[in-house]
């Protein structure tokens, strides 16, 4: 399974990445390089999802699932969900249907 984990270098995100790798999944992370270090065996993309430019490298990419344990700012979560709307099912710790745009 091809997974995109938003964040993925520390806290819950890193645990999710390590568990997914252990189960044989292909993992890509998108992070800002602010915390933790990149995980071996993972495709790492660096970008700030608070801007459309920070999400451009995801254009045209397809994932089986997107996992977003790092979503703290509702507008950033919504922007990311919209950017990936046609790329994969979406899971976040913030419900995008209840967030103001």
Biopython code that builds the backbone (N, CA, C, O; Angstrom):
import numpy as np
from Bio.PDB.StructureBuilder import StructureBuilder

atoms = [
    (1, "UNK", "N", (0.849, -1.175, 0.000)),
    (1, "UNK", "CA", (0.000, 0.000, 0.000)),
    (1, "UNK", "C", (0.894, 1.237, 0.000)),
    (1, "UNK", "O", (1.905, 1.280, 0.701)),
    (2, "UNK", "N", (0.526, 2.219, -0.771)),
    (2, "UNK", "CA", (1.257, 3.482, -0.861)),
    (2, "UNK", "C", (0.602, 4.508, 0.064)),
    (2, "UNK", "O", (-0.558, 4.873, -0.125)),
    (3, "UNK", "N", (1.350, 4.967, 1.061)),
    (3, "UNK", "CA", (0.821, 5.893, 2.059)),
    (3, "UNK", "C", (1.544, 7.228, 2.014)),
    (3, "UNK", "O", (2.755, 7.284, 1.800)),
    (4, "UNK", "N", (0.792, 8.300, 2.216)),
    (4, "UNK", "CA", (1.368, 9.618, 2.458)),
    (4, "UNK", "C", (1.055, 9.971, 3.896)),
    (4, "UNK", "O", (-0.107, 9.974, 4.302)),
    (5, "UNK", "N", (2.087, 10.268, 4.667)),
    (5, "UNK", "CA", (1.909, 10.701, 6.050)),
    (5, "UNK", "C", (2.336, 12.160, 6.121)),
    (5, "UNK", "O", (3.472, 12.502, 5.793)),
    (6, "UNK", "N", (1.416, 13.015, 6.550)),
    (6, "UNK", "CA", (1.732, 14.435, 6.720)),
    (6, "UNK", "C", (2.451, 14.572, 8.055)),
    (6, "UNK", "O", (1.949, 14.126, 9.087)),
    (7, "UNK", "N", (3.615, 15.184, 8.029)),
    (7, "UNK", "CA", (4.477, 15.192, 9.210)),
    (7, "UNK", "C", (5.373, 13.969, 9.093)),
    (7, "UNK", "O", (6.150, 13.848, 8.146)),
    (8, "UNK", "N", (5.265, 13.081, 10.037)),
    (8, "UNK", "CA", (5.942, 11.795, 9.934)),
    (8, "UNK", "C", (7.331, 11.709, 10.508)),
    (8, "UNK", "O", (7.957, 10.652, 10.428)),
    (9, "UNK", "N", (7.845, 12.790, 11.091)),
    (9, "UNK", "CA", (9.205, 12.733, 11.636)),
    (9, "UNK", "C", (9.253, 12.732, 13.156)),
    (9, "UNK", "O", (10.310, 12.491, 13.738)),
    (10, "UNK", "N", (8.135, 12.996, 13.803)),
    (10, "UNK", "CA", (8.133, 12.994, 15.271)),
    (10, "UNK", "C", (6.738, 12.642, 15.780)),
    (10, "UNK", "O", (5.772, 12.586, 15.020)),
    (11, "UNK", "N", (6.665, 12.411, 17.072)),
    (11, "UNK", "CA", (5.404, 12.122, 17.758)),
    (11, "UNK", "C", (4.644, 10.985, 17.077)),
    (11, "UNK", "O", (5.254, 10.003, 16.653)),
    (12, "UNK", "N", (3.336, 11.106, 16.970)),
    (12, "UNK", "CA", (2.499, 10.035, 16.413)),
    (12, "UNK", "C", (2.844, 9.739, 14.962)),
    (12, "UNK", "O", (2.795, 8.586, 14.533)),
    (13, "UNK", "N", (3.192, 10.768, 14.207)),
    (13, "UNK", "CA", (3.511, 10.567, 12.798)),
    (13, "UNK", "C", (4.672, 9.615, 12.592)),
    (13, "UNK", "O", (4.625, 8.754, 11.714)),
    (14, "UNK", "N", (5.708, 9.762, 13.394)),
    (14, "UNK", "CA", (6.871, 8.880, 13.263)),
    (14, "UNK", "C", (6.497, 7.442, 13.609)),
    (14, "UNK", "O", (6.943, 6.505, 12.947)),
    (15, "UNK", "N", (5.685, 7.268, 14.637)),
    (15, "UNK", "CA", (5.231, 5.929, 15.016)),
    (15, "UNK", "C", (4.430, 5.295, 13.883)),
    (15, "UNK", "O", (4.607, 4.117, 13.575)),
    (16, "UNK", "N", (3.553, 6.076, 13.268)),
    (16, "UNK", "CA", (2.760, 5.578, 12.137)),
    (16, "UNK", "C", (3.678, 5.171, 10.988)),
    (16, "UNK", "O", (3.495, 4.108, 10.394)),
    (17, "UNK", "N", (4.658, 6.008, 10.673)),
    (17, "UNK", "CA", (5.598, 5.716, 9.584)),
    (17, "UNK", "C", (6.371, 4.429, 9.873)),
    (17, "UNK", "O", (6.461, 3.555, 9.011)),
    (18, "UNK", "N", (6.922, 4.308, 11.066)),
    (18, "UNK", "CA", (7.714, 3.125, 11.400)),
    (18, "UNK", "C", (6.864, 1.861, 11.377)),
    (18, "UNK", "O", (7.321, 0.813, 10.920)),
    (19, "UNK", "N", (5.625, 1.953, 11.871)),
    (19, "UNK", "CA", (4.724, 0.804, 11.849)),
    (19, "UNK", "C", (4.379, 0.415, 10.409)),
    (19, "UNK", "O", (4.377, -0.766, 10.064)),
    (20, "UNK", "N", (4.090, 1.408, 9.577)),
    (20, "UNK", "CA", (3.746, 1.138, 8.178)),
    (20, "UNK", "C", (4.917, 0.483, 7.441)),
    (20, "UNK", "O", (4.719, -0.456, 6.670)),
    (21, "UNK", "N", (6.124, 0.972, 7.676)),
    (21, "UNK", "CA", (7.303, 0.363, 7.057)),
    (21, "UNK", "C", (7.457, -1.086, 7.506)),
    (21, "UNK", "O", (7.759, -1.968, 6.702)),
    (22, "UNK", "N", (7.246, -1.320, 8.796)),
    (22, "UNK", "CA", (7.349, -2.669, 9.337)),
    (22, "UNK", "C", (6.339, -3.632, 8.740)),
    (22, "UNK", "O", (6.552, -4.844, 8.735)),
    (23, "UNK", "N", (5.251, -3.095, 8.241)),
    (23, "UNK", "CA", (4.215, -3.918, 7.607)),
    (23, "UNK", "C", (4.399, -4.009, 6.092)),
    (23, "UNK", "O", (3.575, -4.593, 5.389)),
    (24, "UNK", "N", (5.489, -3.423, 5.604)),
    (24, "UNK", "CA", (5.813, -3.540, 4.191)),
    (24, "UNK", "C", (5.186, -2.506, 3.277)),
    (24, "UNK", "O", (5.212, -2.671, 2.057)),
    (25, "UNK", "N", (4.623, -1.441, 3.837)),
    (25, "UNK", "CA", (4.001, -0.410, 3.012)),
    (25, "UNK", "C", (5.054, 0.539, 2.442)),
    (25, "UNK", "O", (6.129, 0.713, 3.015)),
    (26, "UNK", "N", (4.725, 1.142, 1.312)),
    (26, "UNK", "CA", (5.551, 2.190, 0.711)),
    (26, "UNK", "C", (5.100, 3.502, 1.340)),
    (26, "UNK", "O", (3.920, 3.847, 1.266)),
    (27, "UNK", "N", (6.017, 4.236, 1.957)),
    (27, "UNK", "CA", (5.651, 5.433, 2.711)),
    (27, "UNK", "C", (6.345, 6.669, 2.144)),
    (27, "UNK", "O", (7.542, 6.660, 1.860)),
    (28, "UNK", "N", (5.557, 7.728, 1.989)),
    (28, "UNK", "CA", (6.056, 9.055, 1.635)),
    (28, "UNK", "C", (5.630, 9.991, 2.747)),
    (28, "UNK", "O", (4.508, 9.893, 3.243)),
    (29, "UNK", "N", (6.512, 10.901, 3.149)),
    (29, "UNK", "CA", (6.137, 11.913, 4.133)),
    (29, "UNK", "C", (6.234, 13.296, 3.505)),
    (29, "UNK", "O", (7.032, 13.532, 2.599)),
    (30, "UNK", "N", (5.408, 14.197, 4.003)),
    (30, "UNK", "CA", (5.500, 15.616, 3.660)),
    (30, "UNK", "C", (5.690, 16.356, 4.965)),
    (30, "UNK", "O", (4.819, 16.325, 5.835)),
    (31, "UNK", "N", (6.831, 17.026, 5.108)),
    (31, "UNK", "CA", (7.085, 17.766, 6.342)),
    (31, "UNK", "C", (7.884, 19.021, 6.065)),
    (31, "UNK", "O", (8.413, 19.223, 4.971)),
    (32, "UNK", "N", (7.959, 19.865, 7.094)),
    (32, "UNK", "CA", (8.628, 21.165, 6.955)),
    (32, "UNK", "C", (10.070, 21.146, 7.425)),
    (32, "UNK", "O", (10.739, 22.179, 7.386)),
    (33, "UNK", "N", (10.561, 20.013, 7.862)),
    (33, "UNK", "CA", (11.927, 19.899, 8.399)),
    (33, "UNK", "C", (12.099, 20.655, 9.710)),
    (33, "UNK", "O", (13.197, 21.129, 10.002)),
    (34, "UNK", "N", (11.060, 20.776, 10.489)),
    (34, "UNK", "CA", (11.169, 21.534, 11.737)),
    (34, "UNK", "C", (11.437, 20.648, 12.944)),
    (34, "UNK", "O", (12.037, 21.097, 13.920)),
    (35, "UNK", "N", (11.004, 19.412, 12.891)),
    (35, "UNK", "CA", (11.156, 18.534, 14.054)),
    (35, "UNK", "C", (11.550, 17.145, 13.591)),
    (35, "UNK", "O", (11.170, 16.704, 12.506)),
    (36, "UNK", "N", (12.302, 16.476, 14.412)),
    (36, "UNK", "CA", (12.684, 15.111, 14.091)),
    (36, "UNK", "C", (13.591, 15.045, 12.881)),
    (36, "UNK", "O", (13.916, 16.063, 12.269)),
    (37, "UNK", "N", (13.995, 13.829, 12.545)),
    (37, "UNK", "CA", (14.810, 13.660, 11.342)),
    (37, "UNK", "C", (14.103, 12.688, 10.419)),
    (37, "UNK", "O", (13.257, 11.904, 10.850)),
    (38, "UNK", "N", (14.456, 12.747, 9.148)),
    (38, "UNK", "CA", (13.824, 11.891, 8.156)),
    (38, "UNK", "C", (14.055, 10.426, 8.511)),
    (38, "UNK", "O", (15.067, 10.077, 9.119)),
    (39, "UNK", "N", (13.116, 9.580, 8.130)),
    (39, "UNK", "CA", (13.167, 8.157, 8.437)),
    (39, "UNK", "C", (13.759, 7.408, 7.246)),
    (39, "UNK", "O", (13.346, 7.620, 6.106)),
    (40, "UNK", "N", (14.722, 6.536, 7.512)),
    (40, "UNK", "CA", (15.319, 5.722, 6.448)),
    (40, "UNK", "C", (14.249, 4.862, 5.787)),
    (40, "UNK", "O", (13.358, 4.344, 6.461)),
    (41, "UNK", "N", (14.337, 4.714, 4.474)),
    (41, "UNK", "CA", (13.404, 3.885, 3.738)),
    (41, "UNK", "C", (12.122, 4.585, 3.340)),
    (41, "UNK", "O", (11.198, 3.959, 2.820)),
    (42, "UNK", "N", (12.066, 5.891, 3.585)),
    (42, "UNK", "CA", (10.867, 6.682, 3.300)),
    (42, "UNK", "C", (11.204, 7.739, 2.256)),
    (42, "UNK", "O", (12.263, 8.364, 2.316)),
    (43, "UNK", "N", (10.301, 7.938, 1.298)),
    (43, "UNK", "CA", (10.453, 9.069, 0.387)),
    (43, "UNK", "C", (10.016, 10.312, 1.152)),
    (43, "UNK", "O", (8.881, 10.388, 1.624)),
    (44, "UNK", "N", (10.901, 11.271, 1.274)),
    (44, "UNK", "CA", (10.605, 12.468, 2.051)),
    (44, "UNK", "C", (10.452, 13.670, 1.134)),
    (44, "UNK", "O", (11.337, 13.978, 0.336)),
    (45, "UNK", "N", (9.317, 14.342, 1.261)),
    (45, "UNK", "CA", (9.063, 15.585, 0.545)),
    (45, "UNK", "C", (9.048, 16.704, 1.571)),
    (45, "UNK", "O", (8.453, 16.564, 2.639)),
    (46, "UNK", "N", (9.696, 17.804, 1.255)),
    (46, "UNK", "CA", (9.713, 18.940, 2.171)),
    (46, "UNK", "C", (8.858, 20.057, 1.598)),
    (46, "UNK", "O", (9.049, 20.490, 0.462)),
    (47, "UNK", "N", (7.913, 20.513, 2.407)),
    (47, "UNK", "CA", (7.039, 21.594, 1.985)),
    (47, "UNK", "C", (6.194, 22.075, 3.142)),
    (47, "UNK", "O", (5.930, 21.332, 4.088)),
    (48, "UNK", "N", (5.777, 23.305, 3.062)),
    (48, "UNK", "CA", (4.934, 23.918, 4.086)),
    (48, "UNK", "C", (3.506, 23.960, 3.570)),
    (48, "UNK", "O", (3.198, 24.710, 2.644)),
    (49, "UNK", "N", (2.647, 23.169, 4.156)),
    (49, "UNK", "CA", (1.285, 23.084, 3.649)),
    (49, "UNK", "C", (0.426, 24.289, 3.989)),
    (49, "UNK", "O", (-0.757, 24.320, 3.650)),
    (50, "UNK", "N", (0.997, 25.269, 4.647)),
    (50, "UNK", "CA", (0.244, 26.502, 4.903)),
    (50, "UNK", "C", (0.145, 27.354, 3.639)),
    (50, "UNK", "O", (-0.582, 28.346, 3.605)),
    (51, "UNK", "N", (0.886, 26.955, 2.595)),
    (51, "UNK", "CA", (0.836, 27.681, 1.319)),
    (51, "UNK", "C", (0.540, 26.703, 0.187)),
    (51, "UNK", "O", (0.872, 25.520, 0.272)),
    (52, "UNK", "N", (-0.081, 27.204, -0.865)),
    (52, "UNK", "CA", (-0.327, 26.361, -2.034)),
    (52, "UNK", "C", (0.990, 25.893, -2.646)),
    (52, "UNK", "O", (1.080, 24.765, -3.132)),
    (53, "UNK", "N", (2.006, 26.743, -2.628)),
    (53, "UNK", "CA", (3.314, 26.389, -3.173)),
    (53, "UNK", "C", (3.919, 25.205, -2.419)),
    (53, "UNK", "O", (4.590, 24.359, -3.010)),
    (54, "UNK", "N", (3.679, 25.155, -1.125)),
    (54, "UNK", "CA", (4.219, 24.066, -0.314)),
    (54, "UNK", "C", (3.619, 22.712, -0.635)),
    (54, "UNK", "O", (4.180, 21.677, -0.276)),
    (55, "UNK", "N", (2.472, 22.717, -1.315)),
    (55, "UNK", "CA", (1.791, 21.471, -1.671)),
    (55, "UNK", "C", (1.984, 21.090, -3.135)),
    (55, "UNK", "O", (1.538, 20.023, -3.557)),
    (56, "UNK", "N", (2.639, 21.945, -3.911)),
    (56, "UNK", "CA", (2.761, 21.708, -5.355)),
    (56, "UNK", "C", (3.435, 20.388, -5.698)),
    (56, "UNK", "O", (3.092, 19.768, -6.704)),
    (57, "UNK", "N", (4.382, 19.950, -4.887)),
    (57, "UNK", "CA", (5.082, 18.711, -5.213)),
    (57, "UNK", "C", (4.199, 17.474, -5.078)),
    (57, "UNK", "O", (4.603, 16.376, -5.462)),
    (58, "UNK", "N", (2.991, 17.650, -4.532)),
    (58, "UNK", "CA", (2.047, 16.538, -4.452)),
    (58, "UNK", "C", (1.164, 16.436, -5.691)),
    (58, "UNK", "O", (0.443, 15.453, -5.865)),
    (59, "UNK", "N", (1.220, 17.446, -6.548)),
    (59, "UNK", "CA", (0.370, 17.472, -7.746)),
    (59, "UNK", "C", (0.631, 16.240, -8.608)),
    (59, "UNK", "O", (1.775, 15.917, -8.928)),
    (60, "UNK", "N", (-0.438, 15.570, -8.972)),
    (60, "UNK", "CA", (-0.336, 14.404, -9.830)),
    (60, "UNK", "C", (0.069, 13.122, -9.133)),
    (60, "UNK", "O", (0.082, 12.058, -9.753)),
    (61, "UNK", "N", (0.396, 13.203, -7.868)),
    (61, "UNK", "CA", (0.777, 12.010, -7.107)),
    (61, "UNK", "C", (-0.482, 11.279, -6.670)),
    (61, "UNK", "O", (-1.506, 11.906, -6.399)),
    (62, "UNK", "N", (-0.409, 9.962, -6.603)),
    (62, "UNK", "CA", (-1.538, 9.147, -6.159)),
    (62, "UNK", "C", (-1.075, 8.255, -5.017)),
    (62, "UNK", "O", (-0.022, 7.623, -5.092)),
    (63, "UNK", "N", (-1.875, 8.216, -3.966)),
    (63, "UNK", "CA", (-1.592, 7.390, -2.803)),
    (63, "UNK", "C", (-2.817, 6.541, -2.495)),
    (63, "UNK", "O", (-3.943, 6.935, -2.798)),
    (64, "UNK", "N", (-2.599, 5.387, -1.900)),
    (64, "UNK", "CA", (-3.727, 4.562, -1.475)),
    (64, "UNK", "C", (-4.434, 5.188, -0.280)),
    (64, "UNK", "O", (-5.642, 5.027, -0.104)),
    (65, "UNK", "N", (-3.670, 5.903, 0.538)),
    (65, "UNK", "CA", (-4.259, 6.579, 1.697)),
    (65, "UNK", "C", (-3.352, 7.714, 2.139)),
    (65, "UNK", "O", (-2.135, 7.666, 1.961)),
    (66, "UNK", "N", (-3.966, 8.734, 2.718)),
    (66, "UNK", "CA", (-3.246, 9.855, 3.324)),
    (66, "UNK", "C", (-3.600, 9.858, 4.801)),
    (66, "UNK", "O", (-4.773, 9.802, 5.170)),
    (67, "UNK", "N", (-2.583, 9.924, 5.637)),
    (67, "UNK", "CA", (-2.786, 9.960, 7.083)),
    (67, "UNK", "C", (-2.213, 11.273, 7.583)),
    (67, "UNK", "O", (-1.066, 11.612, 7.295)),
    (68, "UNK", "N", (-3.017, 12.006, 8.332)),
    (68, "UNK", "CA", (-2.621, 13.349, 8.771)),
    (68, "UNK", "C", (-2.706, 13.479, 10.291)),
    (68, "UNK", "O", (-3.682, 14.022, 10.809)),
    (69, "UNK", "N", (-1.693, 12.987, 11.012)),
    (69, "UNK", "CA", (-1.720, 13.131, 12.464)),
    (69, "UNK", "C", (-1.234, 14.492, 12.945)),
    (69, "UNK", "O", (-1.310, 14.789, 14.137)),
    (70, "UNK", "N", (-0.736, 15.320, 12.031)),
    (70, "UNK", "CA", (-0.114, 16.579, 12.446)),
    (70, "UNK", "C", (-1.014, 17.793, 12.276)),
    (70, "UNK", "O", (-0.597, 18.912, 12.571)),
    (71, "UNK", "N", (-2.226, 17.595, 11.810)),
    (71, "UNK", "CA", (-3.098, 18.732, 11.515)),
    (71, "UNK", "C", (-3.542, 19.486, 12.751)),
    (71, "UNK", "O", (-4.355, 18.985, 13.527)),
    (72, "UNK", "N", (-3.025, 20.667, 12.940)),
    (72, "UNK", "CA", (-3.393, 21.504, 14.078)),
    (72, "UNK", "C", (-4.127, 22.767, 13.661)),
    (72, "UNK", "O", (-4.918, 23.314, 14.431)),
    (73, "UNK", "N", (-3.870, 23.225, 12.458)),
    (73, "UNK", "CA", (-4.501, 24.447, 11.958)),
    (73, "UNK", "C", (-5.559, 24.034, 10.937)),
    (73, "UNK", "O", (-5.217, 23.540, 9.862)),
    (74, "UNK", "N", (-6.834, 24.227, 11.256)),
    (74, "UNK", "CA", (-7.896, 23.761, 10.366)),
    (74, "UNK", "C", (-7.736, 24.192, 8.911)),
    (74, "UNK", "O", (-7.988, 23.394, 8.009)),
    (75, "UNK", "N", (-7.328, 25.416, 8.664)),
    (75, "UNK", "CA", (-7.172, 25.886, 7.280)),
    (75, "UNK", "C", (-6.087, 25.101, 6.541)),
    (75, "UNK", "O", (-6.214, 24.862, 5.340)),
    (76, "UNK", "N", (-5.025, 24.699, 7.237)),
    (76, "UNK", "CA", (-3.954, 23.924, 6.611)),
    (76, "UNK", "C", (-4.441, 22.516, 6.276)),
    (76, "UNK", "O", (-4.124, 21.976, 5.216)),
    (77, "UNK", "N", (-5.210, 21.933, 7.181)),
    (77, "UNK", "CA", (-5.754, 20.597, 6.941)),
    (77, "UNK", "C", (-6.692, 20.630, 5.742)),
    (77, "UNK", "O", (-6.634, 19.759, 4.874)),
    (78, "UNK", "N", (-7.542, 21.628, 5.699)),
    (78, "UNK", "CA", (-8.488, 21.750, 4.598)),
    (78, "UNK", "C", (-7.765, 21.976, 3.271)),
    (78, "UNK", "O", (-8.132, 21.382, 2.258)),
    (79, "UNK", "N", (-6.742, 22.828, 3.270)),
    (79, "UNK", "CA", (-5.968, 23.087, 2.047)),
    (79, "UNK", "C", (-5.324, 21.786, 1.550)),
    (79, "UNK", "O", (-5.342, 21.499, 0.353)),
    (80, "UNK", "N", (-4.765, 21.015, 2.457)),
    (80, "UNK", "CA", (-4.119, 19.762, 2.081)),
    (80, "UNK", "C", (-5.141, 18.760, 1.562)),
    (80, "UNK", "O", (-4.897, 18.084, 0.562)),
    (81, "UNK", "N", (-6.273, 18.661, 2.227)),
    (81, "UNK", "CA", (-7.328, 17.741, 1.787)),
    (81, "UNK", "C", (-7.812, 18.103, 0.389)),
    (81, "UNK", "O", (-8.034, 17.223, -0.443)),
    (82, "UNK", "N", (-7.971, 19.365, 0.138)),
    (82, "UNK", "CA", (-8.409, 19.798, -1.197)),
    (82, "UNK", "C", (-7.349, 19.504, -2.256)),
    (82, "UNK", "O", (-7.677, 19.087, -3.366)),
    (83, "UNK", "N", (-6.085, 19.719, -1.915)),
    (83, "UNK", "CA", (-5.001, 19.469, -2.871)),
    (83, "UNK", "C", (-4.911, 17.991, -3.246)),
    (83, "UNK", "O", (-4.483, 17.647, -4.347)),
    (84, "UNK", "N", (-5.316, 17.127, -2.324)),
    (84, "UNK", "CA", (-5.207, 15.690, -2.551)),
    (84, "UNK", "C", (-6.556, 15.021, -2.773)),
    (84, "UNK", "O", (-6.654, 13.795, -2.719)),
    (85, "UNK", "N", (-7.583, 15.799, -3.019)),
    (85, "UNK", "CA", (-8.953, 15.265, -3.099)),
    (85, "UNK", "C", (-9.098, 14.124, -4.097)),
    (85, "UNK", "O", (-9.867, 13.193, -3.857)),
    (86, "UNK", "N", (-8.385, 14.177, -5.193)),
    (86, "UNK", "CA", (-8.508, 13.137, -6.213)),
    (86, "UNK", "C", (-7.379, 12.116, -6.130)),
    (86, "UNK", "O", (-7.288, 11.222, -6.970)),
    (87, "UNK", "N", (-6.526, 12.245, -5.127)),
    (87, "UNK", "CA", (-5.342, 11.398, -5.046)),
    (87, "UNK", "C", (-5.482, 10.206, -4.118)),
    (87, "UNK", "O", (-4.821, 9.186, -4.320)),
    (88, "UNK", "N", (-6.339, 10.317, -3.095)),
    (88, "UNK", "CA", (-6.389, 9.248, -2.098)),
    (88, "UNK", "C", (-7.512, 9.484, -1.103)),
    (88, "UNK", "O", (-7.994, 10.607, -0.956)),
    (89, "UNK", "N", (-7.928, 8.419, -0.417)),
    (89, "UNK", "CA", (-8.832, 8.613, 0.724)),
    (89, "UNK", "C", (-8.111, 9.447, 1.784)),
    (89, "UNK", "O", (-6.882, 9.420, 1.859)),
    (90, "UNK", "N", (-8.844, 10.167, 2.582)),
    (90, "UNK", "CA", (-8.255, 11.099, 3.540)),
    (90, "UNK", "C", (-8.622, 10.733, 4.970)),
    (90, "UNK", "O", (-9.783, 10.451, 5.264)),
    (91, "UNK", "N", (-7.630, 10.736, 5.861)),
    (91, "UNK", "CA", (-7.854, 10.537, 7.290)),
    (91, "UNK", "C", (-7.108, 11.630, 8.023)),
    (91, "UNK", "O", (-5.929, 11.871, 7.763)),
    (92, "UNK", "N", (-7.790, 12.288, 8.934)),
    (92, "UNK", "CA", (-7.172, 13.370, 9.698)),
    (92, "UNK", "C", (-7.686, 13.323, 11.119)),
    (92, "UNK", "O", (-8.742, 12.753, 11.393)),
    (93, "UNK", "N", (-6.937, 13.924, 12.017)),
    (93, "UNK", "CA", (-7.434, 14.028, 13.384)),
    (93, "UNK", "C", (-8.331, 15.250, 13.546)),
    (93, "UNK", "O", (-8.762, 15.565, 14.655)),
    (94, "UNK", "N", (-8.611, 15.936, 12.446)),
    (94, "UNK", "CA", (-9.521, 17.085, 12.440)),
    (94, "UNK", "C", (-10.560, 16.872, 11.348)),
    (94, "UNK", "O", (-10.183, 16.670, 10.193)),
    (95, "UNK", "N", (-11.860, 16.908, 11.665)),
    (95, "UNK", "CA", (-12.877, 16.707, 10.630)),
    (95, "UNK", "C", (-12.988, 17.921, 9.713)),
    (95, "UNK", "O", (-13.368, 19.004, 10.158)),
    (96, "UNK", "N", (-12.658, 17.744, 8.438)),
    (96, "UNK", "CA", (-12.654, 18.872, 7.508)),
    (96, "UNK", "C", (-14.048, 19.396, 7.218)),
    (96, "UNK", "O", (-14.191, 20.542, 6.792)),
    (97, "UNK", "N", (-15.075, 18.599, 7.435)),
    (97, "UNK", "CA", (-16.429, 19.082, 7.165)),
    (97, "UNK", "C", (-16.932, 20.035, 8.244)),
    (97, "UNK", "O", (-17.984, 20.653, 8.078)),
    (98, "UNK", "N", (-16.203, 20.162, 9.335)),
    (98, "UNK", "CA", (-16.622, 21.049, 10.424)),
    (98, "UNK", "C", (-15.700, 22.245, 10.601)),
    (98, "UNK", "O", (-15.757, 22.938, 11.617)),
    (99, "UNK", "N", (-14.852, 22.482, 9.611)),
    (99, "UNK", "CA", (-13.882, 23.570, 9.714)),
    (99, "UNK", "C", (-14.260, 24.720, 8.806)),
    (99, "UNK", "O", (-14.694, 24.503, 7.675)),
    (100, "UNK", "N", (-14.103, 25.926, 9.284)),
    (100, "UNK", "CA", (-14.297, 27.066, 8.385)),
    (100, "UNK", "C", (-13.160, 27.116, 7.373)),
    (100, "UNK", "O", (-12.017, 26.785, 7.690)),
    (101, "UNK", "N", (-13.485, 27.529, 6.162)),
    (101, "UNK", "CA", (-12.453, 27.600, 5.114)),
    (101, "UNK", "C", (-11.519, 28.762, 5.360)),
    (101, "UNK", "O", (-10.589, 28.982, 4.584)),
]
sb = StructureBuilder()
sb.init_structure("model")
sb.init_model(0)
sb.init_chain("A")
sb.init_seg("    ")
for serial, (resi, resn, name, xyz) in enumerate(atoms, 1):
    if name == "N":
        sb.init_residue(resn, " ", resi, " ")
    sb.init_atom(name, np.array(xyz, "f"), 0.0, 1.0, " ", f" {name:<3s}", serial, name[0])
structure = sb.get_structure()
